[in-house]
Amino acid sequence: MTFRRRVFCFYAFLIICICIPPCFFFLNTLLKLAHQQHSLDALAWNESRLQFKSVGNYFAVTPKNGTPGVNYRLPFSFKYRSCENIARSFEEPLSARYHPRPAAVSPLGENAPRAYWRWPGNISKESFESAAAREWPGCLHCMNIVRYKVLGRKLYVAESAPGRRHQNVAEEMLQVVLYLFPIPDMEFLLHFGDGCVNGLPVISWNVCRQFADAGFTMPSYTVWERSMGPMQLMLYSTCLEKRYPARKRKPLVIWRGSTTDTQLDKFTKDNYLQAIRIRLHQFARKYRNILDIRIVQFFKCDDFVKEQLNDTGSWIAFERFNKFCAILDIDGNSWSDRFGQLVHFNTPILKMESNYTGYFEHLFAPDTGIIQFAKDFSDLPEKARQLVADCQQDRRRGGTAGGRGRRIAKNMQVASQTLMDQVGIAEAFAYTLQVYKNLSSWEVDPSLKGFKEVNLTCCSFTQVPKLLAAAVSEYHGRTP
């Protein structure tokens, strides 16, 4: 063999040695990713894998055959990014779940409503027009009522509508709804505010369930903005489980919040003890060994009130609440808007009993999806102790077996993964519209006088699959 041939063979051998291992590694990585995607697809939850049971004002939602467990390979930056960011970095595929449906949305099992509503009889044209002209003297947290029409599955809004951000978020949701579901021609009213609207045929972020004419609910702007796809939610769940294992939980119930209140707008020496969050902050002082509950931000408090709350706490990112044995949830201006984010966690929620309810809250029954405590806090210490003791027992077991708190948290998380992904949110809004239409006692006027077509491109407020965004925009005659 000549010297030149020997040199050629040497370099060829060297190139093969250098290139083949990365090729094998790359191929192996692709196979693992394909296997993981298959695992996610196989484990993606749907309603057929849930069972529903009516329990008072709630429906207990539980899995039929255990709970999902996904061993998804997390990125190398896992330790340095939030689980939410990691989940959102996964490009959600345009699975069959995002395809348009030929039929109307049905209720859930046991006739459970997809979105909470309460209304006696039909909606009359007179009550509709009266609500459309409603003003809000004396209603603390009420805001705008905006009038809409759907004609030929196109969305139109009253020209007088203010066009604020909350309205735009709702209209983006509605355009997705109209693309996915066969919504009939109809008129409806959306209320963008926190206050109770009982007696008015309007669709709100929350209603006060104690009233027979409480009204109708829709997903809030924050629920839509924070929404994820089904695969992203599975990845989110995996990340939370790995980052916040039961064996490392702090033996405390955590809460941080501001001085918002359902009844008060300003907090002074004369009224501050009526504010439920301020009372909670003061009550928790006696139970520092189990309750880490602090006001962190003052809204409209005078100097006297600030002096009474001088033991404030540090701000904690929501996701880091999972470092603790349980998370407390309490009303703010009305219903707790953060609850729509907490239900995706893998930590039990200790929630104050309340008549305020968002569109989904009836699906998280006490002792099945949440733990509930009394409004006067009388049973809060004991229930907190039980959850902390249960959590510590899990820790002694090494996190290998789940106690009552973990089982309830799993029920909560499975229900949220199945019913509160992006399509589940759209289904809930479509369900409300269909109920509203079925109760309306008049035919919609086809005239567009005083209305304009909603002119939005999907989707700027939440991250949906790119192909879905393009399809929704094209359907509504927009340029993606």
FENGIHU-V956640 format. One record per backbone hydrogen bond with DSSP energy under -0.5 kcal/mol. NH is the residue of the N-H (numbers start at 1). CO is the residue of the C=O. E is the energy in kcal/mol with one decimal. If there is no record, write none. Layout:
nh & co & e
NH & CO & E
NH & CO & E
This chain:
nh & co & e
6 & 2 & -2.3
7 & 3 & -2.4
8 & 4 & -2.3
9 & 5 & -2.8
10 & 6 & -2.4
11 & 7 & -2.4
12 & 8 & -2.5
13 & 9 & -2.6
14 & 10 & -2.4
15 & 11 & -2.6
16 & 12 & -2.3
17 & 13 & -2.5
18 & 14 & -2.0
19 & 15 & -2.7
20 & 16 & -2.5
21 & 17 & -0.6
22 & 18 & -0.7
23 & 19 & -1.9
24 & 20 & -2.7
25 & 21 & -2.8
26 & 22 & -3.2
27 & 23 & -2.8
28 & 24 & -2.7
29 & 25 & -2.4
30 & 26 & -2.3
31 & 27 & -2.4
32 & 28 & -2.4
33 & 29 & -2.7
34 & 30 & -2.6
35 & 31 & -2.5
36 & 32 & -2.9
37 & 33 & -2.7
38 & 34 & -2.4
39 & 35 & -2.6
40 & 36 & -2.7
41 & 37 & -2.8
42 & 38 & -2.6
43 & 39 & -2.1
44 & 40 & -1.2
49 & 46 & -2.0
50 & 47 & -2.0
51 & 62 & -2.8
53 & 60 & -1.5
55 & 58 & -3.0
58 & 55 & -2.3
59 & 362 & -2.7
60 & 53 & -3.3
61 & 59 & -0.6
62 & 51 & -2.1
62 & 60 & -0.5
64 & 49 & -2.3
72 & 70 & -1.1
74 & 72 & -0.6
78 & 75 & -1.9
79 & 76 & -0.6
80 & 77 & -1.8
81 & 77 & -0.8
81 & 78 & -0.7
86 & 82 & -2.3
87 & 83 & -2.6
88 & 84 & -2.5
89 & 85 & -1.6
90 & 86 & -0.6
90 & 87 & -1.1
92 & 90 & -0.9
95 & 93 & -2.0
98 & 95 & -1.8
99 & 96 & -1.7
101 & 180 & -3.8
108 & 112 & -3.2
111 & 108 & -1.1
112 & 109 & -1.5
116 & 359 & -1.8
118 & 215 & -2.5
121 & 119 & -0.5
123 & 439 & -3.0
124 & 122 & -0.6
128 & 124 & -1.9
129 & 125 & -2.5
130 & 126 & -2.3
131 & 127 & -2.1
132 & 128 & -2.2
133 & 129 & -1.2
134 & 131 & -1.7
139 & 136 & -1.0
140 & 138 & -0.7
142 & 139 & -0.7
144 & 192 & -1.0
146 & 144 & -0.5
146 & 190 & -2.9
148 & 188 & -2.5
149 & 156 & -2.5
150 & 186 & -2.8
151 & 154 & -2.0
154 & 151 & -1.0
156 & 149 & -2.8
157 & 452 & -2.9
158 & 147 & -2.3
159 & 450 & -2.8
161 & 158 & -1.9
168 & 164 & -2.1
169 & 165 & -2.4
170 & 166 & -2.0
171 & 167 & -2.3
172 & 168 & -2.0
173 & 169 & -2.1
174 & 170 & -2.5
175 & 171 & -2.0
176 & 172 & -1.7
177 & 173 & -2.6
178 & 174 & -2.7
179 & 175 & -1.4
180 & 176 & -2.2
181 & 177 & -2.7
183 & 181 & -1.8
186 & 150 & -1.6
188 & 148 & -1.7
190 & 146 & -2.5
191 & 203 & -3.1
192 & 144 & -2.9
192 & 190 & -0.6
193 & 191 & -1.0
194 & 141 & -2.3
195 & 141 & -1.6
199 & 213 & -3.0
200 & 197 & -2.1
202 & 200 & -2.2
203 & 189 & -2.6
204 & 202 & -0.6
204 & 216 & -3.1
205 & 193 & -0.6
207 & 357 & -1.8
209 & 207 & -0.8
209 & 355 & -2.8
211 & 208 & -1.7
214 & 211 & -1.2
215 & 118 & -2.7
216 & 202 & -1.8
217 & 116 & -1.1
218 & 204 & -2.3
224 & 220 & -1.8
225 & 221 & -2.4
226 & 222 & -2.3
227 & 224 & -1.2
233 & 229 & -2.4
234 & 230 & -1.6
235 & 231 & -2.1
236 & 232 & -2.7
237 & 233 & -2.4
238 & 234 & -2.0
239 & 235 & -2.6
240 & 236 & -2.4
241 & 237 & -2.2
242 & 238 & -2.0
243 & 239 & -2.7
244 & 240 & -2.4
248 & 245 & -1.8
249 & 246 & -1.4
250 & 323 & -3.0
252 & 250 & -2.7
253 & 290 & -2.5
254 & 326 & -2.3
255 & 292 & -1.8
257 & 294 & -1.2
259 & 297 & -1.2
267 & 300 & -3.0
268 & 266 & -0.5
271 & 268 & -0.8
272 & 268 & -2.5
274 & 271 & -2.5
275 & 272 & -1.3
279 & 275 & -2.3
280 & 276 & -2.1
281 & 277 & -2.3
282 & 278 & -2.1
283 & 279 & -2.8
284 & 280 & -2.4
285 & 281 & -0.5
285 & 282 & -0.8
286 & 283 & -1.4
287 & 284 & -1.9
288 & 285 & -0.7
290 & 287 & -1.9
291 & 287 & -3.0
292 & 253 & -3.0
292 & 290 & -0.5
293 & 291 & -0.8
294 & 255 & -1.7
294 & 292 & -0.5
296 & 257 & -3.2
297 & 257 & -1.0
302 & 267 & -2.2
306 & 302 & -2.0
307 & 303 & -1.9
308 & 304 & -1.5
309 & 305 & -1.1
310 & 307 & -0.9
313 & 295 & -1.6
320 & 317 & -1.1
321 & 318 & -2.1
322 & 319 & -1.7
323 & 320 & -1.8
324 & 321 & -1.8
325 & 250 & -1.8
325 & 252 & -1.0
326 & 252 & -1.3
327 & 348 & -2.3
328 & 254 & -2.8
329 & 350 & -2.3
332 & 334 & -0.9
334 & 335 & -0.7
337 & 335 & -1.0
339 & 336 & -1.1
340 & 337 & -1.1
341 & 338 & -2.0
342 & 338 & -2.2
343 & 339 & -1.9
344 & 341 & -1.4
345 & 342 & -2.1
350 & 327 & -3.2
350 & 348 & -0.5
351 & 349 & -0.8
351 & 371 & -3.3
352 & 329 & -2.4
353 & 373 & -2.6
357 & 207 & -2.1
359 & 205 & -0.6
361 & 358 & -0.8
363 & 360 & -2.1
364 & 361 & -1.6
365 & 59 & -0.6
367 & 370 & -2.9
368 & 365 & -1.9
369 & 365 & -3.0
370 & 365 & -1.4
371 & 349 & -2.8
373 & 351 & -2.1
377 & 374 & -1.7
380 & 377 & -1.1
381 & 377 & -0.6
383 & 379 & -2.2
384 & 380 & -2.6
385 & 381 & -2.6
386 & 382 & -2.2
387 & 383 & -1.9
388 & 384 & -2.5
389 & 385 & -3.0
390 & 386 & -2.4
391 & 387 & -2.2
392 & 388 & -2.5
393 & 389 & -2.0
394 & 390 & -1.9
395 & 391 & -1.9
396 & 392 & -2.0
397 & 393 & -1.6
398 & 395 & -1.1
399 & 394 & -2.9
400 & 397 & -0.6
407 & 403 & -2.2
408 & 404 & -2.4
409 & 405 & -2.2
410 & 406 & -2.3
411 & 407 & -2.2
412 & 408 & -2.3
413 & 409 & -2.5
414 & 410 & -2.8
415 & 411 & -2.2
416 & 412 & -2.2
417 & 413 & -2.5
418 & 414 & -2.0
419 & 415 & -2.5
420 & 416 & -2.1
422 & 228 & -1.9
425 & 421 & -2.4
426 & 422 & -1.8
427 & 423 & -2.7
428 & 424 & -2.0
429 & 425 & -1.9
430 & 426 & -2.6
431 & 427 & -2.6
432 & 428 & -2.0
433 & 429 & -2.2
434 & 430 & -2.3
435 & 431 & -2.5
436 & 432 & -2.8
437 & 433 & -2.6
438 & 434 & -2.5
439 & 435 & -1.6
440 & 436 & -1.0
440 & 437 & -0.6
441 & 123 & -2.2
451 & 448 & -2.3
452 & 157 & -2.3
454 & 155 & -2.4
456 & 454 & -0.6
464 & 462 & -0.9
469 & 465 & -2.4
470 & 466 & -2.3
471 & 467 & -2.2
472 & 468 & -2.9
473 & 469 & -2.3
474 & 470 & -2.5
475 & 471 & -2.5
476 & 472 & -1.8
477 & 474 & -1.7
478 & 473 & -3.8
480 & 478 & -0.7
